[in-house]
Amino acid sequence: MRLFGMAFVTAAVVLGGAAPVRAQQAPAAPAAPAQPNRAFNQDGGIVLHYILADKAADFELSMQKVKEALHKSTNPERQRQAASWKVYKAGPGPTGTVLYAFVIDPSVKNAEYSLGAILLEGLGEDGRAIYQTYADSYPKTGPSQVVINLELLSDFGK
């Protein structure tokens, strides 16, 4: 099953169902935007993250802080995001990176998934420093993220 899932993600990337993002394009820690900066407007989503191997522990700590921010929120939208958001470590990636994947199923449509906004909202000024640690975990060149919106075709469990 795991091999099939990775094959699906690979196929989606190769077939152009994904939008690569480079680390240089990552914005500084944003203020909470009026319109979602990063939203999943389909049924689900996957985000692949290429993280510097020597910064993997920093990335993982940042993800724990995102989880904390989501769980302590009283906003029902944030609570729904936490319930459907999983982070996976896939293993070694290209050129000294470690590959991680966010799997969001189902997505909270039109919700803000920007980690900067979530950290700032949930942890205040501490969130800004955590976001910087997260941003510094990406390579300066080469791929850093691949964002994939997913439309549910069939649910075999139903």
C-alpha positions as CSV (number, residue, x, y, z in Angstrom):
1,M,0.0,0.0,0.0
2,R,2.8,2.4,0.9
3,L,4.6,1.6,-2.4
4,F,1.4,2.3,-4.3
5,G,0.9,5.6,-2.5
6,M,4.4,6.8,-3.3
7,A,3.9,5.6,-6.9
8,F,0.7,7.6,-7.1
9,V,2.5,10.8,-5.8
10,T,5.4,10.2,-8.2
11,A,3.0,9.8,-11.1
12,A,1.1,12.9,-10.1
13,V,4.3,14.9,-10.1
14,V,5.6,13.5,-13.4
15,L,2.2,14.0,-15.1
16,G,2.1,17.6,-14.2
17,G,-0.6,17.4,-11.4
18,A,1.7,19.3,-9.1
19,A,3.1,22.8,-8.8
20,P,6.8,22.8,-7.7
21,V,7.9,25.6,-5.4
22,R,11.5,26.7,-4.8
23,A,12.9,27.7,-1.4
24,Q,13.8,31.2,-2.8
25,Q,10.2,31.9,-3.4
26,A,9.1,31.2,0.2
27,P,7.8,34.4,1.8
28,A,9.0,35.7,5.1
29,A,6.8,34.9,8.1
30,P,3.5,36.4,7.0
31,A,1.0,38.4,8.9
32,A,-2.4,36.7,9.0
33,P,-3.8,37.2,5.4
34,A,-7.4,38.1,4.6
35,Q,-7.6,35.6,1.8
36,P,-5.9,32.2,2.2
37,N,-2.3,32.3,1.0
38,R,-2.2,28.5,0.9
39,A,-5.5,26.7,0.5
40,F,-6.7,23.3,-0.7
41,N,-9.9,23.8,-2.6
42,Q,-10.3,20.3,-3.7
43,D,-11.2,17.2,-1.6
44,G,-7.7,16.7,-0.3
45,G,-4.1,17.6,-0.8
46,I,-0.5,16.5,-0.5
47,V,2.5,18.7,0.0
48,L,5.9,17.1,-0.5
49,H,8.7,18.8,1.4
50,Y,12.4,18.4,0.5
51,I,14.2,19.2,3.8
52,L,18.0,19.5,4.3
53,A,19.2,16.3,6.0
54,D,21.0,18.3,8.7
55,K,17.9,20.4,9.4
56,A,15.4,17.4,9.6
57,A,15.2,17.6,13.4
58,D,14.4,21.4,13.2
59,F,11.7,20.6,10.6
60,E,10.2,17.9,12.8
61,L,10.2,20.2,15.8
62,S,8.5,22.9,13.8
63,M,5.8,20.4,12.8
64,Q,5.2,19.6,16.5
65,K,4.7,23.3,17.1
66,V,2.2,23.5,14.1
67,K,0.3,20.6,15.7
68,E,0.3,22.4,19.0
69,A,-1.0,25.6,17.5
70,L,-3.8,23.8,15.7
71,H,-4.8,21.8,18.8
72,K,-4.9,24.7,21.2
73,S,-7.0,26.8,18.8
74,T,-10.6,27.4,19.7
75,N,-11.4,28.1,16.0
76,P,-13.5,25.1,14.7
77,E,-11.8,25.5,11.3
78,R,-8.4,24.9,12.8
79,Q,-9.7,21.9,14.8
80,R,-11.0,20.4,11.5
81,Q,-7.6,21.0,9.9
82,A,-5.8,19.2,12.8
83,A,-8.2,16.2,12.5
84,S,-7.4,15.7,8.8
85,W,-3.7,16.6,8.5
86,K,-1.0,14.1,8.8
87,V,2.8,14.4,8.4
88,Y,4.8,11.5,7.0
89,K,8.6,11.0,6.7
90,A,9.3,9.2,3.5
91,G,13.0,8.9,3.8
92,P,16.0,10.1,1.8
93,G,15.3,12.5,-1.0
94,P,17.6,13.8,-3.7
95,T,20.8,15.7,-3.1
96,G,21.2,15.5,0.6
97,T,17.5,16.0,1.5
98,V,14.9,14.1,3.5
99,L,11.4,13.8,1.9
100,Y,8.4,14.6,4.1
101,A,4.7,14.6,3.0
102,F,1.7,16.4,4.4
103,V,-1.4,14.4,3.6
104,I,-4.6,16.4,4.1
105,D,-7.8,14.3,3.7
106,P,-10.3,15.7,3.7
107,S,-9.2,19.3,3.2
108,V,-11.0,22.2,4.9
109,K,-11.9,24.1,1.8
110,N,-10.8,27.7,1.6
111,A,-9.0,27.4,5.0
112,E,-5.6,29.0,5.5
113,Y,-2.9,26.3,5.4
114,S,0.1,28.7,5.5
115,L,2.3,27.5,8.3
116,G,3.4,31.1,9.1
117,A,-0.2,32.2,9.6
118,I,-1.0,29.1,11.7
119,L,2.1,29.5,13.9
120,L,1.5,33.3,14.4
121,E,-2.1,32.8,15.2
122,G,-1.6,30.0,17.6
123,L,1.7,30.9,19.2
124,G,2.0,34.7,18.8
125,E,5.5,36.1,18.4
126,D,7.0,32.7,19.3
127,G,5.4,31.5,16.1
128,R,7.5,33.9,14.1
129,A,10.8,32.4,15.3
130,I,9.5,28.8,14.8
131,Y,8.5,29.7,11.2
132,Q,12.0,31.0,10.5
133,T,13.4,27.7,11.8
134,Y,11.0,25.9,9.5
135,A,11.9,28.1,6.5
136,D,15.6,27.6,7.1
137,S,15.2,23.8,6.8
138,Y,14.7,24.0,3.0
139,P,17.5,23.9,0.5
140,K,18.5,27.2,-1.1
141,T,18.5,25.6,-4.6
142,G,16.6,22.7,-6.2
143,P,13.1,21.6,-5.3
144,S,11.7,22.4,-1.9
145,Q,8.0,21.8,-2.1
146,V,5.5,20.2,-4.4
147,V,1.8,21.1,-3.7
148,I,-0.9,18.8,-5.1
149,N,-4.6,19.4,-4.9
150,L,-6.6,16.2,-5.1
151,E,-10.1,15.6,-6.4
152,L,-11.7,12.5,-5.0
153,L,-12.4,10.1,-7.8
154,S,-13.6,7.1,-5.9
155,D,-13.7,6.0,-2.2
156,F,-13.3,2.2,-2.2
157,G,-14.3,2.1,1.5
158,K,-17.9,3.1,0.6
